[in-house]
């Protein structure tokens, strides 16, 4: 079996964080089936503008529903400390541009760094859009000089342009939010998937062995 999952992710999206965690937990299993995973940093704000979509909290009915859905997601994905920080939403351009540079320069720790940035925001309430706070998060993985380099490159025309290119690529794949996935299977077929709760559809599309959720009948009471 073989295939590829391209995941378009922005740290501003809590469901992107959950999707990253789920992909990282399943990395070895996916590798055993020769399925490549490519995580691509994008700017969700640009995707919303380009697709005409609006953040869910701007629609009152969606905002109410999100309270229930986020609680369910926290439980399912095992992230009990997930919470919306008071400063939300942020302009995620700086951390996303930094991640584009980290992916190109430090590919071995790119995914974990992405997870660390998301965790800092969604579990520890750190505003990673602020350079000094992002620097503190990066300082847990990188030397001081490397952190300065990352932040400098994030503000350079090259990596600003690359984030724009990534975002346009996601839009060209039909994206209207994050996490957005473009999946290629062994037959050479390609399809989009949206959200952190569509992995079972992806496994099925890729032809991978997986276990579905099974509803079990009530146990009969033992006869005395």
URVEN-V738284 format. One line per field, one symbol per residue. psi: psi as a letter, one per 20 degrees, with the letter a starting at -180 (. if undefined). Layout:
BEGIN
psi: ???
END
This chain:
BEGIN
psi: qrapooooqpiiohhgghggggghhjgggghhjkoqpopoprohghggghijrqqhiiogghgghhgghhggggggilmhjpqoqhiqrrojgghhhhhgggghhmhhjgghgggggggggihjkpniipghhhhgghiihqqghhgggghghhjqhghghhhgggghgghhjjqjaqqppoppaiijqpqqqprjkjhhhggghikqprprpppqqqpqppp.
END
